[in-house]
Amino acid sequence: MNNQQTLSLRQEQGQYQLLAPQLRQSLELLQAPVQELRALIRKELLQNPVLEEKGADDLPLEAAKGGDGLEEKNAKNEKSESDERELNFRKEFDVLMRLDRETYDYFMQEYEPYGSDDEKKRNYALEIRSPEESLQEHLAKQLTFMGLSERDRKIGELVVGSINEEGYLTQSIEELAGSAGYAPSDLYDVLAVIRDFDPVGVGARDLKECLLIQLQRLAQDSPLAVGMINDCLELLATRNYTAIAHKLNAKTEEVRAAAKLIAALDPKPGLAFGAETPAYIFPDIAVEKGENGYYVVLNDEQIPGLRISKYYRQVMADNSSSEEVKKYIRDKVRSGLFLMKSIDQRQQTLRRVSSEIVKTQTDFLDSGIAHLKPLTMAEVARRVGLHETTVCRCVANKFMKTPRGVFEMKYFFTPGLKTSNGEVISNKAVQDLIAGMVAEEDTAHPLSDQEIFERLNGQGVQVARRTIAKYRLALKIPPSYLRKS
């Protein structure tokens, strides 16, 4: 039997669905939050030479005058233009000019121009913020003051660089020494020095070692606590003090006292130092209250206003420009036109969807999470006349600033549960009820899932016991036997 493999070429015919580049760009703009949208527009400004950003000192009147002058000039040239494609393009160009003015008016209708002074103030506020020191930087500073030899200092830098963000040395000393060409004993000596650094417990290889180092450094002479760390960590995690007392031949009261001592230690000492730059949230929507109720305001100040460069307008109006140049500009103008239309469509879609959310969740804005109403994307899509996937893209990764705080827009979409009186409440409202019950419970006798089930049913909220367990896990609330103290 011949199992030899061969290569061959084969031609096949098939049908595939592909998104056009412009449609893909439109969907990308719809799904992007305001900061990503700003970056996408900046990228397009670099790639498309006919686009330029409007300045804060531009006035709609000036734009209108410039547009009318060009329209009059184009009207005179149309009669002498023999190329039908050029005529069609000029019609598109006139539409673009009107859109240029309309888009500017749209961006200006709810916000004052974002001037250079405002930009300088914002940049200054961001620049004066000192970056947070990382764990490795903190350890490296202490290493320089130890008076070590050049060789030991390099070994110390190697060890410090291998400590993770939680403060642990996860790589074995033997592997680390072999990769750098040092003897393991040399690394152990330097590691012992580093373990005396701040934060207490840094440089440990596992949780047991980290906690034992902290006990030693804090001068807590507790043989029982040491024994619990060495032999009973799993029992300690479940607060099974009776089993610990039986295993270590100690009294339960002594075990509880030692457990409190261990609970005061830090299992991840390195997390006290910043390793990542904090993320800043820029809400796409702000909800404000007026005389006629709540209304939405789009965050347009972060979105650059676009227009077609005056220079390229003049080039297109100049009859001496070559056909090749005009064709290049024509393609770029059409690309810019579609971008401007896509941005305007994104804003209009976002306004329609967010307005429908605010209309439905008025009680939540007035009274809090207990009054959050069930809402689905399919329901909003039906009300505003959009497809459900469009609504999903519209709310993805976007935030809404409300009088109740800043929320991700997906927060307002929750399924509902029926109460005994026929009303429907949001599952987030049920989670809030569970969290409130746990917060007010007697820690000596914490509420079980069955007791929470009975209390909710007593309030008319019909929910299954397994659902309560699922909501409790979502709220990161441990079981009742772990909450007991």
C-alpha positions as CSV (number, residue, x, y, z in Angstrom):
1,M,0.0,0.0,0.0
2,N,1.4,3.4,-1.0
3,N,1.0,6.1,1.6
4,Q,3.1,8.7,-0.2
5,Q,1.7,12.2,0.0
6,T,1.6,14.5,-3.0
7,L,0.8,18.1,-3.6
8,S,-1.8,19.2,-6.2
9,L,-3.7,22.2,-7.3
10,R,-7.5,22.2,-7.5
11,Q,-10.0,24.9,-8.6
12,E,-13.4,25.2,-7.0
13,Q,-16.3,27.5,-7.4
14,G,-18.3,28.7,-4.4
15,Q,-20.4,31.6,-3.0
16,Y,-19.2,33.5,0.1
17,Q,-20.6,36.4,2.0
18,L,-18.0,39.2,2.5
19,L,-18.6,42.6,4.1
20,A,-17.7,45.5,1.9
21,P,-14.8,47.6,3.3
22,Q,-17.1,50.6,3.8
23,L,-19.7,48.6,5.6
24,R,-17.0,47.0,7.8
25,Q,-15.8,50.5,8.6
26,S,-19.3,51.6,9.5
27,L,-19.8,48.7,11.9
28,E,-16.4,49.3,13.5
29,L,-17.3,52.9,14.1
30,L,-20.7,51.9,15.6
31,Q,-19.1,49.4,18.0
32,A,-16.2,51.6,19.1
33,P,-16.4,53.6,22.3
34,V,-15.7,57.2,22.2
35,Q,-11.9,57.0,22.8
36,E,-11.4,54.3,20.2
37,L,-13.6,56.3,17.8
38,R,-11.3,59.2,18.3
39,A,-8.3,57.1,17.5
40,L,-9.9,55.7,14.4
41,I,-10.7,59.2,13.1
42,R,-7.2,60.3,13.8
43,K,-5.9,57.3,11.8
44,E,-8.2,58.2,8.9
45,L,-7.0,61.8,9.0
46,L,-3.5,60.6,8.5
47,Q,-4.4,58.3,5.7
48,N,-6.8,60.5,3.8
49,P,-5.2,63.8,2.7
50,V,-8.4,65.5,1.7
51,L,-9.8,65.3,5.2
52,E,-8.9,67.9,7.9
53,E,-10.1,68.6,11.4
54,K,-12.2,71.6,12.1
55,G,-10.7,74.1,14.5
56,A,-12.5,75.3,17.5
57,D,-12.6,78.8,16.1
58,D,-14.5,77.7,12.9
59,L,-18.0,79.3,12.7
60,P,-20.9,77.7,10.8
61,L,-21.5,81.1,9.0
62,E,-18.0,81.0,7.6
63,A,-18.4,77.4,6.5
64,A,-21.7,78.3,4.9
65,K,-20.2,81.2,3.0
66,G,-17.4,79.1,1.8
67,G,-19.8,76.4,0.6
68,D,-22.1,78.8,-1.2
69,G,-19.1,80.3,-3.1
70,L,-18.0,76.9,-4.3
71,E,-21.5,75.9,-5.3
72,E,-21.9,79.0,-7.4
73,K,-18.5,78.3,-9.1
74,N,-19.4,74.7,-9.7
75,A,-22.8,75.7,-11.2
76,K,-21.0,77.8,-13.8
77,N,-18.5,75.0,-14.7
78,E,-21.2,72.4,-15.0
79,K,-22.5,73.7,-18.4
80,S,-19.0,73.5,-19.9
81,E,-18.2,70.1,-18.5
82,S,-18.5,67.3,-21.0
83,D,-17.6,64.4,-18.8
84,E,-20.7,62.8,-17.3
85,R,-18.7,61.3,-14.5
86,E,-17.4,64.7,-13.5
87,L,-20.9,66.1,-13.5
88,N,-22.1,63.3,-11.2
89,F,-19.2,63.8,-8.9
90,R,-19.9,67.5,-8.7
91,K,-23.4,66.7,-7.6
92,E,-22.0,64.4,-4.9
93,F,-19.6,67.2,-4.0
94,D,-22.4,69.6,-3.5
95,V,-24.1,67.1,-1.2
96,L,-20.9,66.7,0.7
97,M,-20.6,70.5,1.2
98,R,-24.1,70.5,2.7
99,L,-23.3,67.6,4.9
100,D,-20.1,69.3,5.9
101,R,-22.1,72.2,7.3
102,E,-24.9,70.0,8.8
103,T,-22.4,67.8,10.6
104,Y,-20.7,70.9,12.1
105,D,-24.1,72.3,13.3
106,Y,-24.9,68.9,14.7
107,F,-21.6,68.7,16.7
108,M,-22.1,72.3,17.9
109,Q,-25.8,72.0,19.0
110,E,-25.2,70.8,22.5
111,Y,-21.6,71.6,23.3
112,E,-19.5,74.7,23.4
113,P,-16.4,74.5,21.1
114,Y,-13.6,72.7,22.9
115,G,-10.9,75.4,22.7
116,S,-7.2,75.2,23.0
117,D,-7.3,76.5,26.5
118,D,-9.5,73.6,27.6
119,E,-7.1,71.2,25.8
120,K,-4.1,72.6,27.6
121,K,-5.9,72.3,31.0
122,R,-6.7,68.7,30.3
123,N,-3.2,67.8,29.1
124,Y,-1.7,69.6,32.2
125,A,-3.9,67.6,34.5
126,L,-2.8,64.3,33.0
127,E,0.9,65.2,32.8
128,I,1.2,66.3,36.4
129,R,0.0,63.0,37.7
130,S,3.0,61.0,38.8
131,P,3.2,57.4,37.6
132,E,2.7,54.8,40.3
133,E,5.8,53.0,41.4
134,S,5.9,49.3,40.4
135,L,7.0,46.5,42.7
136,Q,10.2,45.9,40.7
137,E,11.1,49.6,40.9
138,H,10.5,49.6,44.7
139,L,12.7,46.5,45.2
140,A,15.4,47.8,42.9
141,K,15.7,51.1,44.9
142,Q,16.2,49.1,48.1
143,L,18.8,46.9,46.4
144,T,21.0,49.9,45.6
145,F,21.3,50.8,49.3
146,M,22.4,47.4,50.5
147,G,26.1,47.9,49.7
148,L,26.4,44.7,47.7
149,S,29.3,43.8,45.4
150,E,28.8,44.3,41.7
151,R,28.3,40.6,41.2
152,D,25.7,40.3,43.9
153,R,23.9,43.4,42.7
154,K,23.5,41.8,39.2
155,I,22.3,38.6,40.9
156,G,19.8,40.7,42.9
157,E,18.6,42.5,39.7
158,L,18.0,39.0,38.2
159,V,16.0,37.9,41.2
160,V,14.0,41.1,41.4
161,G,13.2,40.9,37.7
162,S,11.9,37.4,38.2
163,I,9.4,38.3,41.0
164,N,5.9,38.5,39.7
165,E,3.3,41.3,40.4
166,E,2.0,39.4,43.5
167,G,5.4,39.3,45.1
168,Y,6.3,35.7,44.5
169,L,9.4,34.1,42.9
170,T,7.7,31.4,40.9
171,Q,10.8,30.2,39.0
172,S,13.1,27.8,40.8
173,I,16.5,29.1,42.0
174,E,18.2,26.2,40.2
175,E,16.6,27.1,36.8
176,L,17.3,30.8,37.4
177,A,21.0,30.1,38.3
178,G,21.5,27.8,35.3
179,S,20.1,30.3,32.8
180,A,22.4,33.1,34.1
181,G,25.5,31.0,34.8
182,Y,25.6,31.5,38.5
183,A,25.8,29.0,41.4
184,P,22.5,28.3,43.1
185,S,24.1,29.0,46.5
186,D,24.9,32.6,45.4
187,L,21.3,33.2,44.4
188,Y,20.0,31.8,47.7
189,D,22.3,34.2,49.6
190,V,21.0,37.2,47.7
191,L,17.4,36.0,47.9
192,A,17.7,36.0,51.7
193,V,18.7,39.7,51.5
194,I,15.7,40.5,49.3
195,R,13.3,38.8,51.6
196,D,14.1,41.4,54.2
197,F,12.9,44.1,51.9
198,D,9.6,45.9,51.9
199,P,6.8,44.7,51.4
200,V,7.0,42.0,54.1
201,G,6.8,38.5,52.5
202,V,8.2,39.4,49.1
203,G,10.4,36.8,47.4
204,A,8.5,33.8,48.7
205,R,8.0,30.8,46.5
206,D,4.5,29.9,47.7
207,L,1.8,31.0,50.0
208,K,3.1,29.0,53.0
209,E,6.5,30.6,52.7
210,C,5.0,34.0,52.3
211,L,2.9,33.8,55.4
212,L,5.7,32.3,57.5
213,I,8.1,35.1,56.4
214,Q,5.6,37.6,57.6
215,L,5.1,35.9,60.9
216,Q,8.8,35.9,61.5
217,R,9.3,39.5,60.4
218,L,6.4,40.7,62.5
219,A,7.9,38.9,65.5
220,Q,4.7,36.9,66.1
221,D,5.9,33.9,68.1
222,S,2.9,31.6,67.6
223,P,3.8,27.9,67.1
224,L,0.1,27.2,66.6
225,A,-0.1,29.7,63.8
226,V,3.0,28.2,62.2
227,G,1.5,24.7,62.5
228,M,-1.7,25.8,60.9
229,I,0.1,27.4,58.0
230,N,2.3,24.3,57.4
231,D,-0.4,21.6,57.8
232,C,-3.9,23.1,57.8
233,L,-4.2,25.7,55.1
234,E,-7.1,23.9,53.3
235,L,-9.0,23.5,56.6
236,L,-8.2,27.1,57.4
237,A,-9.7,28.3,54.1
238,T,-13.0,26.7,55.0
239,R,-12.8,27.9,58.6
240,N,-13.1,24.4,59.9
241,Y,-11.6,25.3,63.3
242,T,-12.8,22.1,65.0
243,A,-10.9,19.9,62.6
244,I,-7.8,22.1,63.0
245,A,-8.0,21.9,66.7
246,H,-8.4,18.1,66.6
247,K,-5.5,17.7,64.1
248,L,-3.0,20.0,66.1
249,N,-4.2,18.9,69.5
250,A,-5.3,22.4,70.5
251,K,-8.3,24.2,71.9
252,T,-10.8,25.7,69.5
253,E,-10.5,29.1,71.1
254,E,-6.8,29.0,70.5
255,V,-7.3,28.1,66.9
256,R,-9.7,31.0,66.4
257,A,-7.1,33.4,67.9
258,A,-4.4,32.1,65.7
259,A,-6.7,32.3,62.6
260,K,-7.3,36.0,63.3
261,L,-3.5,36.5,63.4
262,I,-3.1,34.7,60.1
263,A,-6.0,36.6,58.6
264,A,-4.1,39.9,59.3
265,L,-1.3,38.8,57.0
266,D,-1.1,39.7,53.3
267,P,-1.2,36.7,50.9
268,K,-0.2,38.8,48.0
269,P,2.1,41.6,49.2
270,G,3.2,42.7,45.7
271,L,-0.3,43.9,44.8
272,A,0.1,47.0,47.0
273,F,2.2,48.4,44.1
274,G,0.9,49.6,40.8
275,A,1.8,47.4,37.9
276,E,-0.7,48.8,35.4
277,T,-1.9,52.2,34.4
278,P,-5.5,52.7,35.6
279,A,-8.1,52.7,32.9
280,Y,-10.1,55.9,32.5
281,I,-13.7,55.8,31.4
282,F,-15.1,58.3,29.0
283,P,-18.9,57.9,28.9
284,D,-20.4,58.1,25.5
285,I,-23.7,59.3,26.9
286,A,-24.6,61.7,29.8
287,V,-28.1,61.6,31.2
288,E,-29.4,64.9,32.6
289,K,-32.7,66.0,34.1
290,G,-34.6,68.9,32.7
291,E,-38.1,70.4,33.2
292,N,-39.7,67.7,31.1
293,G,-37.8,64.8,32.5
294,Y,-34.5,63.0,31.7
295,Y,-32.7,63.5,28.4
296,V,-29.5,62.2,26.8
297,V,-26.4,64.3,25.8
298,L,-23.9,62.8,23.5
299,N,-20.2,63.1,24.3
300,D,-19.3,64.9,21.1
301,E,-16.4,66.9,22.5
302,Q,-14.1,63.9,22.2
303,I,-15.0,63.4,18.5
304,P,-13.0,65.6,16.0
305,G,-15.2,67.4,13.5
306,L,-14.3,66.7,9.9
307,R,-14.4,68.6,6.6
308,I,-12.9,68.5,3.2
309,S,-9.7,70.5,2.8
310,K,-10.1,73.9,1.1
311,Y,-7.0,73.2,-0.9
312,Y,-8.4,70.1,-2.5
313,R,-11.7,71.9,-3.2
314,Q,-9.7,74.4,-5.2
315,V,-7.8,71.6,-7.0
316,M,-11.1,70.0,-8.0
317,A,-12.6,73.3,-9.2
318,D,-9.5,74.0,-11.3
319,N,-10.0,72.9,-14.9
320,S,-6.2,72.7,-15.4
321,S,-6.0,69.7,-12.9
322,S,-5.3,66.4,-14.7
323,E,-7.8,63.6,-14.8
324,E,-5.5,61.4,-12.8
325,V,-5.3,64.0,-10.0
326,K,-9.1,64.5,-10.0
327,K,-9.7,60.7,-9.9
328,Y,-7.4,60.4,-6.9
329,I,-9.2,63.2,-5.1
330,R,-12.6,61.9,-6.1
331,D,-11.9,58.5,-4.5
332,K,-10.5,60.2,-1.3
333,V,-13.5,62.6,-1.1
334,R,-16.0,59.7,-1.4
335,S,-14.1,57.8,1.3
336,G,-14.2,60.9,3.5
337,L,-17.9,61.4,2.7
338,F,-18.7,57.9,3.8
339,L,-16.7,58.3,7.0
340,M,-18.6,61.5,7.9
341,K,-21.9,59.8,7.2
342,S,-20.9,56.8,9.3
343,I,-20.0,59.0,12.2
344,D,-23.2,60.9,12.0
345,Q,-25.2,57.7,11.7
346,R,-23.4,56.3,14.7
347,Q,-24.3,59.3,16.8
348,Q,-27.9,59.2,15.7
349,T,-28.2,55.5,16.4
350,L,-26.6,55.9,19.8
351,R,-28.9,58.7,20.7
352,R,-32.0,56.7,19.7
353,V,-31.0,53.6,21.6
354,S,-29.9,55.5,24.8
355,S,-33.0,57.7,24.7
356,E,-35.1,54.5,24.7
357,I,-33.1,53.1,27.6
358,V,-33.6,56.3,29.6
359,K,-37.3,56.3,28.8
360,T,-37.7,52.8,30.2
361,Q,-35.4,53.2,33.2
362,T,-36.8,56.5,34.5
363,D,-37.8,54.8,37.8
364,F,-34.3,53.6,38.3
365,L,-32.9,57.1,37.7
366,D,-35.3,58.4,40.3
367,S,-35.2,55.7,43.0
368,G,-32.3,53.4,42.5
369,I,-31.5,49.8,41.5
370,A,-34.6,48.3,43.2
371,H,-36.6,50.0,40.5
372,L,-34.6,48.8,37.5
373,K,-37.0,47.4,34.9
374,P,-36.4,44.3,32.8
375,L,-35.2,45.2,29.3
376,T,-33.9,43.2,26.4
377,M,-32.0,44.3,23.3
378,A,-34.7,42.8,21.1
379,E,-37.3,44.9,22.7
380,V,-35.3,48.1,22.2
381,A,-34.5,47.1,18.6
382,R,-38.3,46.7,17.9
383,R,-39.1,50.1,19.5
384,V,-36.4,52.1,17.6
385,G,-36.8,50.2,14.3
386,L,-33.3,48.6,14.2
387,H,-32.0,45.1,14.1
388,E,-31.1,43.4,17.4
389,T,-27.4,43.0,16.3
390,T,-27.2,46.7,15.6
391,V,-28.4,47.5,19.1
392,C,-25.8,45.0,20.5
393,R,-23.0,46.7,18.6
394,C,-24.3,50.1,19.6
395,V,-24.1,49.5,23.4
396,A,-20.9,47.4,23.3
397,N,-18.1,48.7,25.4
398,K,-19.9,52.0,26.0
399,F,-20.7,53.7,29.3
400,M,-23.5,56.0,30.4
401,K,-23.2,58.7,33.0
402,T,-26.4,59.0,35.1
403,P,-27.4,60.7,38.3
404,R,-27.0,57.3,39.9
405,G,-23.4,56.9,38.7
406,V,-21.6,55.7,35.6
407,F,-22.8,52.4,34.2
408,E,-21.9,50.2,31.3
409,M,-24.8,50.4,28.8
410,K,-25.3,46.7,28.9
411,Y,-26.1,47.0,32.6
412,F,-29.6,48.2,31.7
413,F,-30.4,45.1,29.7
414,T,-31.6,42.4,32.2
415,P,-34.2,39.6,32.0
416,G,-37.1,39.8,34.4
417,L,-38.7,37.7,37.1
418,K,-42.4,37.7,38.0
419,T,-43.6,38.6,41.4
420,S,-46.7,37.2,43.1
421,N,-48.8,40.3,42.2
422,G,-48.0,39.9,38.5
423,E,-45.3,42.6,38.3
424,V,-41.9,41.9,36.6
425,I,-38.7,43.0,38.3
426,S,-35.1,42.9,37.0
427,N,-32.8,40.2,38.0
428,K,-30.3,42.9,39.1
429,A,-33.0,44.1,41.5
430,V,-33.2,40.6,42.9
431,Q,-29.4,40.5,43.3
432,D,-29.6,43.8,45.2
433,L,-32.2,42.3,47.5
434,I,-29.9,39.3,48.2
435,A,-26.9,41.6,48.8
436,G,-28.9,43.6,51.2
437,M,-30.1,40.6,53.2
438,V,-26.5,39.3,53.5
439,A,-25.2,42.7,54.5
440,E,-27.7,42.8,57.4
441,E,-27.5,39.2,58.5
442,D,-26.2,38.0,61.9
443,T,-22.6,36.9,61.2
444,A,-23.0,34.3,63.9
445,H,-25.9,32.8,62.1
446,P,-25.6,33.7,58.4
447,L,-28.4,33.2,56.0
448,S,-28.4,30.0,54.0
449,D,-29.7,29.9,50.4
450,Q,-32.9,28.2,51.6
451,E,-33.5,31.0,54.1
452,I,-32.9,33.7,51.4
453,F,-35.3,31.7,49.2
454,E,-38.0,31.8,51.9
455,R,-37.5,35.5,52.6
456,L,-37.7,36.4,48.9
457,N,-40.9,34.4,48.5
458,G,-42.2,36.1,51.5
459,Q,-41.7,39.4,49.7
460,G,-43.5,38.0,46.6
461,V,-40.4,37.4,44.6
462,Q,-40.7,33.9,43.1
463,V,-37.2,32.6,42.4
464,A,-35.7,29.1,42.4
465,R,-33.2,28.2,45.1
466,R,-30.6,27.3,42.4
467,T,-31.1,30.8,40.9
468,I,-30.3,32.3,44.3
469,A,-27.1,30.3,44.5
470,K,-26.2,31.5,41.0
471,Y,-26.9,35.2,41.9
472,R,-24.9,34.8,45.1
473,L,-21.9,33.5,43.1
474,A,-22.3,36.4,40.7
475,L,-22.2,38.8,43.7
476,K,-19.0,37.0,45.0
477,I,-20.8,36.2,48.2
478,P,-19.4,33.0,49.8
479,P,-21.6,30.2,51.2
480,S,-23.1,30.6,54.6
481,Y,-20.6,28.3,56.3
482,L,-17.8,30.6,55.1
483,R,-19.5,33.7,56.3
484,K,-19.9,32.5,59.8
485,S,-17.8,34.1,62.5
